[in-house]
C-alpha cells in the first residue's frame, strides 16, 4: 500500500509536471502569436514595397499642389479653447481587449468625447486671397448619433513626411433609428483651418500632426476644421493607408463592385520594373460597365482614378467600396468576430475608437442592412464652386447654404417618402446582351434607396436596343417614375404604363443595349 507521504510526493510531481507543461505551452503559443504578427507585418510591408514603385509612378498618383505655407507649422497662433460639452472624459482607449467576449444585444448609453472650440478669427480677415468665412451654425442633432470619420491617404508613399487625407468619409450611426448616413468630404474644399490659415481640407490632419495640436493631434485639428466649416461634430476617426486598404480587401477575399461608368487610366504591367520607362511599365486599361470582383490592388485603382472624371465622383466610388466591404463582411459573418480580432484590426488601422465603445456599437451593426444606409455626396457647382488661389492652385470653394442643407439631410434619417420608395418593388431584367447589366442597374437603384431586384434575362430572351421602364402600379399619387427615370437616365419616351392588379412587382425595368446611367460627370471615352 502506498503511504500518504508517497501519495503526496506523487501529487506534487504531477502538479509540477502540469505547471511545466503549461509553461511550455504558453511559451510556444506566445511565440506562435508573435510569429503570426511578425509575418503579417512582414507580408504587409513586402506588399507595400512591391507595389510602391507602381503607386509612386502611376498617373493616378495624386500631386499635392499644396503651397509650403499651407503645410508649415504656424506656431504664432495661440489656441483658445472652451468646453462645449459636459460629457464625461473618454474611457481608457489603451485597455487590452479580451481574447473572446459576448456582447449584450441591448447596449447602454455611449459616452462621447468632449468637443473643444478654437477661437474665431477677426471679422473681415482675408487669407490666401479670399475672405475667411465665419463659423457656420451648428447642425441640430435631433437624434442620438455617433459620428466616425474614415480617413485614407498616400502618406507612406510621399517623401515630404506630410499626411494628406485624400479620403474623408463621415459615417453617422443613428442609435435611435438604426440607420447610417455616409458623406464624402472632397479633399480640395478650400476652408478655414482653425490654426490661422486657409487651405485644402485634406491638409488639416497633417498640419495638426506637424504642430502637435492639442488635443488629439491631427484628428483634433481636422475635427475643429469640420466643426467650423460644416457644423457637425465628429467623435472618432479610423485611418488606413494604401497597404492597409489592400490588406483589408484581400483578407475579405475581394469585393464585388457594379461599375456603372466607363473608366480608363494607366495600369501597371505584371512584370513592373522600377528602372524601366513609364511606356514599358504601364498600359491603358479600360473598365467597361459591368460587375467585377476586385482584389485589394484593383479596388485601390478603382477608388483612386481621376482621369476622365473628378474628385467628387471618386468620393462616390469610395463609398461604393465601403458598401461592398460591409456586404462581404456581413455575408461572411465577420462582424460578430470584431471583438476577437480587435488587436489585429488596430495593427492595420489607426483609430481612437475605444474598445468598450466598439462593443457598445456592435449590436447596432450586426443586423445593419445596406437598405438602411444613406449615401450623400457633394455636387459640383452647387455645394462647391471651382476657384483658383493666388498661387494658381485649383480648389473648391464651399457654398454655405447648400452645404448646410446637405448636412441637415445627413443628420436626418430616411423620411416616410424614402421609406415608400423602399416599399415599392422593382424588377430589373437584362435585355442588353451584356453580362450582369441587370445587377449593375439594380445596384444603381439601390444606391438611390429603391427596392430593386436583379432578375436576369427576360423569359423571352429578347435583346432590346433601348431600355424601357414599365409602370405596373399606374399610380398617379406617389409615383416613382420621375425618380426612376432620373436614376437610370431614361427619357419619358422610354416609359410605359401597363396597369396590372395581379402584379408581382410595381415596376419593371428592361435594360437595353443603350443603358447608360452614368450621370456623375465622367467624360465619355472614345474606343
C-alpha positions as a Python dict, from the first residue, in 0.01 Angstrom:
ca = {
    (1, 'X'): (0, 0, 0),
    (2, 'X'): (125, 348, -91),
    (3, 'X'): (182, 565, 211),
    (4, 'X'): (30, 910, 244),
    (5, 'X'): (376, 1067, 213),
    (6, 'X'): (440, 884, -115),
    (7, 'X'): (98, 989, -246),
    (8, 'X'): (177, 1347, -155),
    (9, 'X'): (512, 1330, -337),
    (10, 'X'): (342, 1185, -648),
    (11, 'X'): (74, 1454, -640),
    (12, 'X'): (340, 1727, -612),
    (13, 'X'): (530, 1580, -909),
    (14, 'X'): (211, 1570, -1118),
    (15, 'X'): (132, 1933, -1031),
    (16, 'X'): (487, 2040, -1114),
    (17, 'X'): (465, 1848, -1442),
    (18, 'X'): (138, 2018, -1531),
    (19, 'X'): (282, 2359, -1445),
    (20, 'X'): (587, 2288, -1660),
    (21, 'X'): (371, 2164, -1947),
    (22, 'X'): (150, 2471, -1922),
    (23, 'X'): (458, 2697, -1918),
    (24, 'X'): (591, 2526, -2231),
    (25, 'X'): (251, 2556, -2400),
    (26, 'X'): (220, 2922, -2305),
    (27, 'X'): (570, 2993, -2434),
    (28, 'X'): (504, 2812, -2765),
    (29, 'X'): (164, 2985, -2805),
    (30, 'X'): (318, 3325, -2732),
    (31, 'X'): (597, 3263, -2983),
    (32, 'X'): (339, 3143, -3237),
    (33, 'X'): (133, 3460, -3194),
    (34, 'X'): (446, 3675, -3215),
    (35, 'X'): (548, 3499, -3535),
    (36, 'X'): (195, 3543, -3676),
    (37, 'X'): (202, 3916, -3603),
    (38, 'X'): (554, 3945, -3743),
    (39, 'X'): (455, 3752, -4056),
    (40, 'X'): (150, 3977, -4108),
    (41, 'X'): (363, 4287, -4068),
    (42, 'X'): (634, 4146, -4295),
    (43, 'X'): (379, 4043, -4559),
    (44, 'X'): (212, 4383, -4543),
    (45, 'X'): (546, 4559, -4574),
    (46, 'X'): (654, 4329, -4858),
    (47, 'X'): (328, 4403, -5041),
    (48, 'X'): (381, 4775, -4996),
    (49, 'X'): (744, 4760, -5110),
    (50, 'X'): (645, 4558, -5417),
    (51, 'X'): (363, 4797, -5507),
    (52, 'X'): (538, 5120, -5408),
    (53, 'X'): (711, 5192, -5740),
    (54, 'X'): (386, 5134, -5925),
    (55, 'X'): (193, 5356, -5687),
    (56, 'X'): (453, 5630, -5692),
    (57, 'X'): (492, 5643, -6068),
    (58, 'X'): (137, 5575, -6182),
    (59, 'X'): (-55, 5854, -6349),
    (60, 'X'): (-329, 5818, -6090),
    (61, 'X'): (-93, 5916, -5807),
    (62, 'X'): (-206, 6240, -5651),
    (63, 'X'): (7, 6550, -5690),
    (64, 'X'): (-22, 6760, -5377),
    (65, 'X'): (-31, 7109, -5529),
    (66, 'X'): (-16, 7249, -5179),
    (67, 'X'): (191, 7555, -5105),
    (68, 'X'): (457, 7544, -4836),
    (69, 'X'): (259, 7800, -4638),
    (70, 'X'): (-31, 7561, -4608),
    (71, 'X'): (181, 7275, -4480),
    (72, 'X'): (419, 7451, -4243),
    (73, 'X'): (356, 7490, -3872),
    (74, 'X'): (243, 7836, -3765),
    (75, 'X'): (346, 7845, -3403),
    (76, 'X'): (246, 8210, -3359),
    (77, 'X'): (-119, 8107, -3341),
    (78, 'X'): (-243, 8073, -2984),
    (79, 'X'): (-529, 7832, -2935),
    (80, 'X'): (-805, 7942, -2701),
    (81, 'X'): (-1047, 7669, -2607),
    (82, 'X'): (-1376, 7640, -2430),
    (83, 'X'): (-1568, 7327, -2339),
    (84, 'X'): (-1885, 7290, -2544),
    (85, 'X'): (-1995, 6964, -2388),
    (86, 'X'): (-2017, 6834, -2035),
    (87, 'X'): (-1992, 6468, -2130),
    (88, 'X'): (-1751, 6263, -1926),
    (89, 'X'): (-1392, 6204, -2043),
    (90, 'X'): (-1317, 5918, -2277),
    (91, 'X'): (-1288, 5571, -2136),
    (92, 'X'): (-938, 5427, -2140),
    (93, 'X'): (-869, 5351, -2504),
    (94, 'X'): (-550, 5162, -2422),
    (95, 'X'): (-718, 4875, -2234),
    (96, 'X'): (-635, 4538, -2384),
    (97, 'X'): (-938, 4354, -2525),
    (98, 'X'): (-1005, 4000, -2409),
    (99, 'X'): (-942, 3711, -2646),
    (100, 'X'): (-1315, 3632, -2657),
    (101, 'X'): (-1624, 3817, -2549),
    (102, 'X'): (-2002, 3801, -2564),
    (103, 'X'): (-2167, 4136, -2626),
    (104, 'X'): (-2502, 4250, -2496),
    (105, 'X'): (-2773, 4289, -2758),
    (106, 'X'): (-2920, 4581, -2561),
    (107, 'X'): (-2627, 4819, -2505),
    (108, 'X'): (-2636, 5109, -2265),
    (109, 'X'): (-2572, 5477, -2342),
    (110, 'X'): (-2245, 5571, -2510),
    (111, 'X'): (-2039, 5849, -2356),
    (112, 'X'): (-1890, 6056, -2638),
    (113, 'X'): (-1566, 6257, -2620),
    (114, 'X'): (-1566, 6627, -2544),
    (115, 'X'): (-1550, 6890, -2814),
    (116, 'X'): (-1336, 7200, -2777),
    (117, 'X'): (-1379, 7509, -2990),
    (118, 'X'): (-1087, 7721, -3112),
    (119, 'X'): (-1104, 8099, -3102),
    (120, 'X'): (-1269, 8258, -3407),
    (121, 'X'): (-1070, 8476, -3649),
    (122, 'X'): (-1122, 8852, -3661),
    (123, 'X'): (-1416, 8965, -3879),
    (124, 'X'): (-1316, 9071, -4229),
    (125, 'X'): (-987, 8879, -4225),
    (126, 'X'): (-853, 8790, -4571),
    (127, 'X'): (-617, 8495, -4612),
    (128, 'X'): (-482, 8333, -4931),
    (129, 'X'): (-676, 8573, -5149),
    (130, 'X'): (-1021, 8510, -5004),
    (131, 'X'): (-1226, 8634, -4710),
    (132, 'X'): (-1217, 8397, -4416),
    (133, 'X'): (-1571, 8260, -4370),
    (134, 'X'): (-1746, 8298, -4038),
    (135, 'X'): (-1813, 7975, -3843),
    (136, 'X'): (-2128, 7807, -3971),
    (137, 'X'): (-2427, 7742, -3748),
    (138, 'X'): (-2423, 7412, -3563),
    (139, 'X'): (-2638, 7150, -3736),
    (140, 'X'): (-2906, 7050, -3488),
    (141, 'X'): (-2890, 6692, -3363),
    (142, 'X'): (-3242, 6562, -3308),
    (143, 'X'): (-3123, 6204, -3260),
    (144, 'X'): (-2859, 6013, -3069),
    (145, 'X'): (-2575, 5997, -3322),
    (146, 'X'): (-2220, 5865, -3322),
    (147, 'X'): (-2001, 6011, -3598),
    (148, 'X'): (-1682, 5844, -3719),
    (149, 'X'): (-1463, 5982, -3997),
    (150, 'X'): (-1283, 5729, -4216),
    (151, 'X'): (-953, 5863, -4347),
    (152, 'X'): (-721, 5740, -4618),
    (153, 'X'): (-411, 5877, -4786),
    (154, 'X'): (-85, 5802, -4959),
    (155, 'X'): (147, 5932, -4688),
    (156, 'X'): (356, 5612, -4685),
    (157, 'X'): (450, 5682, -5048),
    (158, 'X'): (526, 6054, -5037),
    (159, 'X'): (866, 6188, -4949),
    (160, 'X'): (776, 6508, -4760),
    (161, 'X'): (662, 6327, -4444),
    (162, 'X'): (330, 6509, -4458),
    (163, 'X'): (-5, 6334, -4419),
    (164, 'X'): (-277, 6429, -4668),
    (165, 'X'): (-613, 6271, -4600),
    (166, 'X'): (-736, 6247, -4958),
    (167, 'X'): (-1022, 6021, -4848),
    (168, 'X'): (-1256, 6164, -4583),
    (169, 'X'): (-1588, 5986, -4534),
    (170, 'X'): (-1802, 6070, -4232),
    (171, 'X'): (-2020, 5781, -4115),
    (172, 'X'): (-2305, 5870, -3880),
    (173, 'X'): (-2477, 5589, -3688),
    (174, 'X'): (-2824, 5682, -3563),
    (175, 'X'): (-2872, 5484, -3242),
    (176, 'X'): (-3245, 5560, -3229),
    (177, 'X'): (-3346, 5459, -3581),
    (178, 'X'): (-3075, 5200, -3652),
    (179, 'X'): (-2981, 5377, -3977),
    (180, 'X'): (-2649, 5501, -4112),
    (181, 'X'): (-2562, 5805, -4323),
    (182, 'X'): (-2237, 5842, -4517),
    (183, 'X'): (-2100, 6157, -4676),
    (184, 'X'): (-1773, 6214, -4858),
    (185, 'X'): (-1588, 6540, -4790),
    (186, 'X'): (-1395, 6642, -5104),
    (187, 'X'): (-1025, 6683, -5043),
    (188, 'X'): (-998, 7008, -5244),
    (189, 'X'): (-1251, 7206, -5039),
    (190, 'X'): (-1077, 7536, -4953),
    (191, 'X'): (-1170, 7601, -4591),
    (192, 'X'): (-1062, 7786, -4281),
    (193, 'X'): (-833, 7572, -4067),
    (194, 'X'): (-860, 7694, -3705),
    (195, 'X'): (-489, 7742, -3658),
    (196, 'X'): (-498, 8069, -3854),
    (197, 'X'): (-490, 7966, -4221),
    (198, 'X'): (-696, 7886, -4526),
    (199, 'X'): (-615, 7560, -4701),
    (200, 'X'): (-736, 7240, -4856),
    (201, 'X'): (-941, 7027, -4621),
    (202, 'X'): (-709, 6731, -4681),
    (203, 'X'): (-418, 6919, -4518),
    (204, 'X'): (-582, 6981, -4179),
    (205, 'X'): (-488, 6641, -4035),
    (206, 'X'): (-125, 6671, -4143),
    (207, 'X'): (-91, 7024, -4006),
    (208, 'X'): (-232, 6908, -3672),
    (209, 'X'): (23, 6627, -3660),
    (210, 'X'): (310, 6860, -3752),
    (211, 'X'): (234, 7120, -3485),
    (212, 'X'): (129, 6867, -3220),
    (213, 'X'): (-217, 7014, -3195),
    (214, 'X'): (-369, 6977, -2852),
    (215, 'X'): (-595, 6793, -2802),
    (216, 'X'): (-584, 6487, -3028),
    (217, 'X'): (-315, 6587, -3278),
    (218, 'X'): (-411, 6567, -3645),
    (219, 'X'): (-759, 6435, -3577),
    (220, 'X'): (-819, 6715, -3326),
    (221, 'X'): (-744, 6988, -3582),
    (222, 'X'): (-942, 6811, -3855),
    (223, 'X'): (-1232, 6778, -3611),
    (224, 'X'): (-1216, 7151, -3539),
    (225, 'X'): (-1199, 7230, -3911),
    (226, 'X'): (-1506, 7019, -3989),
    (227, 'X'): (-1697, 7169, -3697),
    (228, 'X'): (-1609, 7527, -3802),
    (229, 'X'): (-1693, 7484, -4172),
    (230, 'X'): (-1975, 7226, -4170),
    (231, 'X'): (-2133, 7247, -3824),
    (232, 'X'): (-2109, 6877, -3739),
    (233, 'X'): (-1915, 6713, -3458),
    (234, 'X'): (-1702, 6412, -3549),
    (235, 'X'): (-1643, 6194, -3243),
    (236, 'X'): (-1392, 5934, -3363),
    (237, 'X'): (-1167, 5851, -3656),
    (238, 'X'): (-1016, 5548, -3830),
    (239, 'X'): (-726, 5593, -4072),
    (240, 'X'): (-580, 5344, -4320),
    (241, 'X'): (-303, 5384, -4575),
    (242, 'X'): (-278, 5208, -4911),
    (243, 'X'): (-117, 4893, -4772),
    (244, 'X'): (-382, 4862, -4501),
    (245, 'X'): (-664, 4915, -4753),
    (246, 'X'): (-522, 4643, -4976),
    (247, 'X'): (-479, 4409, -4683),
    (248, 'X'): (-838, 4452, -4565),
    (249, 'X'): (-983, 4390, -4913),
    (250, 'X'): (-765, 4084, -4966),
    (251, 'X'): (-850, 3943, -4622),
    (252, 'X'): (-1217, 3973, -4719),
    (253, 'X'): (-1146, 3769, -5031),
    (254, 'X'): (-1208, 4064, -5263),
    (255, 'X'): (-1523, 4270, -5314),
    (256, 'X'): (-1794, 4274, -5582),
    (257, 'X'): (-1847, 4613, -5747),
    (258, 'X'): (-2114, 4709, -6000),
    (259, 'X'): (-1941, 4960, -6227),
    (260, 'X'): (-2191, 5190, -6398),
    (261, 'X'): (-1945, 5428, -6569),
    (262, 'X'): (-1662, 5352, -6811),
    (263, 'X'): (-1318, 5440, -6675),
    (264, 'X'): (-978, 5444, -6839),
    (265, 'X'): (-641, 5500, -6679),
    (266, 'X'): (-286, 5372, -6675),
    (267, 'X'): (-238, 5033, -6510),
    (268, 'X'): (96, 4870, -6418),
    (269, 'X'): (208, 4564, -6613),
    (270, 'X'): (260, 4236, -6428),
    (271, 'X'): (640, 4249, -6457),
    (272, 'X'): (668, 4608, -6334),
    (273, 'X'): (1029, 4730, -6340),
    (274, 'X'): (1103, 5046, -6136),
    (275, 'X'): (1408, 5111, -6356),
    (276, 'X'): (1217, 5090, -6684),
    (277, 'X'): (1035, 5371, -6864),
    (278, 'X'): (669, 5451, -6799),
    (279, 'X'): (584, 5332, -7151),
    (280, 'X'): (721, 4989, -7063),
    (281, 'X'): (560, 4971, -6720),
    (282, 'X'): (202, 5076, -6799),
    (283, 'X'): (-79, 5010, -7041),
    (284, 'X'): (-414, 5184, -7083),
    (285, 'X'): (-679, 4987, -6901),
    (286, 'X'): (-1046, 5044, -6983),
    (287, 'X'): (-1303, 4936, -6727),
    (288, 'X'): (-1635, 4886, -6904),
    (289, 'X'): (-1979, 4884, -6744),
    (290, 'X'): (-2028, 4554, -6564),
    (291, 'X'): (-1991, 4353, -6244),
    (292, 'X'): (-1637, 4295, -6118),
    (293, 'X'): (-1464, 4121, -5829),
    (294, 'X'): (-1172, 4338, -5722),
    (295, 'X'): (-876, 4235, -5513),
    (296, 'X'): (-705, 4496, -5296),
    (297, 'X'): (-491, 4647, -5571),
    (298, 'X'): (-773, 4671, -5827),
    (299, 'X'): (-1005, 4817, -5564),
    (300, 'X'): (-743, 5081, -5493),
    (301, 'X'): (-707, 5156, -5864),
    (302, 'X'): (-1084, 5194, -5894),
    (303, 'X'): (-1102, 5413, -5584),
    (304, 'X'): (-823, 5648, -5692),
    (305, 'X'): (-859, 5703, -6065),
    (306, 'X'): (-947, 6060, -6162),
    (307, 'X'): (-867, 6056, -6533),
    (308, 'X'): (-1178, 6147, -6734),
    (309, 'X'): (-1352, 6230, -6404),
    (310, 'X'): (-1307, 6430, -6084),
    (311, 'X'): (-1268, 6409, -5708),
    (312, 'X'): (-1644, 6422, -5643),
    (313, 'X'): (-1704, 6108, -5849),
    (314, 'X'): (-1408, 5947, -5679),
    (315, 'X'): (-1574, 6009, -5342),
    (316, 'X'): (-1885, 5828, -5466),
    (317, 'X'): (-1676, 5527, -5571),
    (318, 'X'): (-1505, 5518, -5233),
    (319, 'X'): (-1843, 5499, -5060),
    (320, 'X'): (-1939, 5227, -5307),
    (321, 'X'): (-1636, 5026, -5200),
    (322, 'X'): (-1727, 5070, -4833),
    (323, 'X'): (-2073, 4932, -4904),
    (324, 'X'): (-1919, 4634, -5085),
    (325, 'X'): (-1680, 4569, -4797),
    (326, 'X'): (-1966, 4581, -4548),
    (327, 'X'): (-2175, 4343, -4761),
    (328, 'X'): (-1884, 4096, -4780),
    (329, 'X'): (-1816, 4118, -4405),
    (330, 'X'): (-2183, 4054, -4322),
    (331, 'X'): (-2208, 3766, -4570),
    (332, 'X'): (-1909, 3602, -4405),
    (333, 'X'): (-2047, 3666, -4056),
    (334, 'X'): (-1730, 3861, -3979),
    (335, 'X'): (-1899, 4148, -3794),
    (336, 'X'): (-1951, 3941, -3478),
    (337, 'X'): (-1580, 3848, -3476),
    (338, 'X'): (-1467, 4211, -3447),
    (339, 'X'): (-1411, 4189, -3067),
    (340, 'X'): (-1175, 3891, -3101),
    (341, 'X'): (-997, 4050, -3399),
    (342, 'X'): (-972, 4396, -3242),
    (343, 'X'): (-600, 4372, -3168),
    (344, 'X'): (-530, 4258, -3522),
    (345, 'X'): (-752, 4530, -3670),
    (346, 'X'): (-579, 4803, -3473),
    (347, 'X'): (-243, 4679, -3605),
    (348, 'X'): (-372, 4761, -3955),
    (349, 'X'): (-589, 5066, -3885),
    (350, 'X'): (-505, 5373, -3679),
    (351, 'X'): (-812, 5462, -3470),
    (352, 'X'): (-911, 5631, -3145),
    (353, 'X'): (-1233, 5428, -3101),
    (354, 'X'): (-1207, 5276, -2751),
    (355, 'X'): (-1268, 4903, -2724),
    (356, 'X'): (-1567, 4949, -2494),
    (357, 'X'): (-1728, 5195, -2739),
    (358, 'X'): (-1679, 4946, -3023),
    (359, 'X'): (-1857, 4686, -2811),
    (360, 'X'): (-2144, 4925, -2746),
    (361, 'X'): (-2182, 4999, -3118),
    (362, 'X'): (-2160, 4637, -3231),
    (363, 'X'): (-2525, 4541, -3162),
    (364, 'X'): (-2638, 4823, -3391),
    (365, 'X'): (-2410, 4699, -3669),
    (366, 'X'): (-2470, 4324, -3663),
    (367, 'X'): (-2808, 4346, -3837),
    (368, 'X'): (-2741, 4663, -4038),
    (369, 'X'): (-2860, 4609, -4393),
    (370, 'X'): (-2743, 4830, -4678),
    (371, 'X'): (-3104, 4933, -4739),
    (372, 'X'): (-3073, 5132, -4416),
    (373, 'X'): (-2758, 5313, -4532),
    (374, 'X'): (-2800, 5657, -4688),
    (375, 'X'): (-2522, 5784, -4918),
    (376, 'X'): (-2472, 6156, -4975),
    (377, 'X'): (-2221, 6335, -5197),
    (378, 'X'): (-2128, 6692, -5292),
    (379, 'X'): (-2243, 6825, -5628),
    (380, 'X'): (-2007, 7042, -5830),
    (381, 'X'): (-2121, 7400, -5895),
    (382, 'X'): (-2386, 7365, -5628),
    (383, 'X'): (-2229, 7263, -5295),
    (384, 'X'): (-1887, 7390, -5407),
    (385, 'X'): (-1755, 7602, -5693),
    (386, 'X'): (-1425, 7599, -5877),
    (387, 'X'): (-1173, 7865, -5774),
    (388, 'X'): (-803, 7934, -5820),
    (389, 'X'): (-589, 8056, -5533),
    (390, 'X'): (-346, 8345, -5591),
    (391, 'X'): (-78, 8076, -5613),
    (392, 'X'): (-260, 7910, -5903),
    (393, 'X'): (-394, 7604, -5717),
    (394, 'X'): (-733, 7474, -5834),
    (395, 'X'): (-963, 7429, -5534),
    (396, 'X'): (-1334, 7417, -5445),
    (397, 'X'): (-1497, 7699, -5253),
    (398, 'X'): (-1779, 7573, -5026),
    (399, 'X'): (-2123, 7728, -5071),
    (400, 'X'): (-2263, 7777, -4719),
    (401, 'X'): (-2639, 7741, -4765),
    (402, 'X'): (-2639, 7435, -4995),
    (403, 'X'): (-2386, 7267, -4765),
    (404, 'X'): (-2599, 7346, -4459),
    (405, 'X'): (-2896, 7177, -4627),
    (406, 'X'): (-2676, 6881, -4720),
    (407, 'X'): (-2557, 6843, -4361),
    (408, 'X'): (-2914, 6864, -4229),
    (409, 'X'): (-3004, 6580, -4469),
    (410, 'X'): (-2701, 6392, -4343),
    (411, 'X'): (-2834, 6411, -3987),
    (412, 'X'): (-3192, 6322, -4086),
    (413, 'X'): (-3299, 5955, -4107),
    (414, 'X'): (-3500, 5833, -4409),
    (415, 'X'): (-3833, 6012, -4440),
    (416, 'X'): (-4169, 5844, -4497),
    (417, 'X'): (-4130, 5935, -4862),
    (418, 'X'): (-3800, 5749, -4879),
    (419, 'X'): (-3946, 5452, -4692),
    (420, 'X'): (-4225, 5438, -4951),
    (421, 'X'): (-3954, 5409, -5216),
    (422, 'X'): (-3813, 5102, -5047),
    (423, 'X'): (-4164, 4956, -5015),
    (424, 'X'): (-4232, 4962, -5389),
    (425, 'X'): (-4081, 4665, -5568),
    (426, 'X'): (-3879, 4698, -5890),
    (427, 'X'): (-3777, 4405, -6108),
    (428, 'X'): (-3475, 4468, -6330),
    (429, 'X'): (-3425, 4246, -6637),
    (430, 'X'): (-3118, 4226, -6856),
    (431, 'X'): (-3217, 4262, -7222),
    (432, 'X'): (-2890, 4424, -7326),
    (433, 'X'): (-2692, 4119, -7433),
    (434, 'X'): (-2419, 4223, -7186),
    (435, 'X'): (-2339, 4013, -6882),
    (436, 'X'): (-2480, 4125, -6545),
    (437, 'X'): (-2619, 4460, -6656),
    (438, 'X'): (-2936, 4386, -6458),
    (439, 'X'): (-2716, 4371, -6145),
    (440, 'X'): (-2544, 4697, -6239),
    (441, 'X'): (-2879, 4874, -6286),
    (442, 'X'): (-3032, 4730, -5969),
    (443, 'X'): (-2728, 4840, -5768),
    (444, 'X'): (-2765, 5187, -5918),
    (445, 'X'): (-3125, 5195, -5799),
    (446, 'X'): (-3044, 5055, -5455),
    (447, 'X'): (-2783, 5330, -5415),
    (448, 'X'): (-3072, 5576, -5456),
    (449, 'X'): (-3279, 5389, -5196),
    (450, 'X'): (-3509, 5185, -5423),
    (451, 'X'): (-3609, 4826, -5357),
    (452, 'X'): (-3469, 4686, -5683),
    (453, 'X'): (-3406, 4318, -5760),
    (454, 'X'): (-3188, 4185, -6044),
    (455, 'X'): (-3390, 3921, -6229),
    (456, 'X'): (-3151, 3809, -6506),
    (457, 'X'): (-3266, 3785, -6868),
    (458, 'X'): (-3636, 3819, -6954),
    (459, 'X'): (-3822, 3495, -7019),
    (460, 'X'): (-3842, 3558, -7392),
    (461, 'X'): (-3468, 3618, -7406),
    (462, 'X'): (-3516, 3932, -7619),
    (463, 'X'): (-3233, 4180, -7670),
    (464, 'X'): (-3356, 4539, -7683),
    (465, 'X'): (-3184, 4832, -7846),
    (466, 'X'): (-3337, 5073, -7594),
    (467, 'X'): (-3413, 5039, -7222),
    (468, 'X'): (-3774, 5056, -7100),
    (469, 'X'): (-3949, 5130, -6772),
    (470, 'X'): (-4292, 4968, -6726),
    (471, 'X'): (-4514, 5116, -6455),
    (472, 'X'): (-4745, 4834, -6346),
    (473, 'X'): (-4884, 5022, -6047),
    (474, 'X'): (-5027, 5302, -6265),
    (475, 'X'): (-5039, 5520, -5955),
    (476, 'X'): (-5050, 5894, -6010),
    (477, 'X'): (-5001, 5976, -5641),
    (478, 'X'): (-4659, 5890, -5512),
    (479, 'X'): (-4542, 5754, -5845),
    (480, 'X'): (-4173, 5669, -5854),
    (481, 'X'): (-4148, 5712, -6231),
    (482, 'X'): (-3979, 6058, -6221),
    (483, 'X'): (-3718, 5935, -5972),
    (484, 'X'): (-3659, 5610, -6157),
    (485, 'X'): (-3609, 5781, -6493),
    (486, 'X'): (-3365, 6025, -6333),
    (487, 'X'): (-3167, 5749, -6161),
    (488, 'X'): (-3144, 5537, -6476),
    (489, 'X'): (-3102, 5835, -6712),
    (490, 'X'): (-3413, 5746, -6913),
    (491, 'X'): (-3644, 5971, -7114),
    (492, 'X'): (-4023, 5987, -7088),
    (493, 'X'): (-4043, 5811, -7426),
    (494, 'X'): (-3890, 5505, -7261),
    (495, 'X'): (-4170, 5483, -7002),
    (496, 'X'): (-4478, 5266, -7050),
    (497, 'X'): (-4782, 5243, -6820),
    (498, 'X'): (-4936, 4898, -6803),
    (499, 'X'): (-5164, 4857, -6500),
    (500, 'X'): (-5164, 4507, -6355),
    (501, 'X'): (-5372, 4444, -6039),
    (502, 'X'): (-5219, 4093, -6016),
    (503, 'X'): (-4864, 4222, -6049),
    (504, 'X'): (-4572, 4067, -5867),
    (505, 'X'): (-4371, 4388, -5898),
    (506, 'X'): (-4480, 4751, -5905),
    (507, 'X'): (-4230, 4842, -6176),
    (508, 'X'): (-4031, 4653, -6437),
    (509, 'X'): (-3709, 4779, -6591),
    (510, 'X'): (-3581, 4622, -6912),
    (511, 'X'): (-3217, 4716, -6961),
    (512, 'X'): (-3132, 4757, -7329),
    (513, 'X'): (-2809, 4800, -7524),
    (514, 'X'): (-2826, 5179, -7480),
    (515, 'X'): (-2818, 5163, -7098),
    (516, 'X'): (-2611, 5450, -6959),
    (517, 'X'): (-2691, 5566, -6608),
    (518, 'X'): (-2356, 5740, -6556),
    (519, 'X'): (-2451, 6095, -6457),
    (520, 'X'): (-2153, 6169, -6231),
    (521, 'X'): (-1955, 6398, -6458),
    (522, 'X'): (-1742, 6119, -6607),
    (523, 'X'): (-1622, 6218, -6953),
    (524, 'X'): (-1707, 5985, -7244),
    (525, 'X'): (-1424, 5756, -7356),
    (526, 'X'): (-1367, 5701, -7726),
    (527, 'X'): (-1272, 5348, -7829),
}
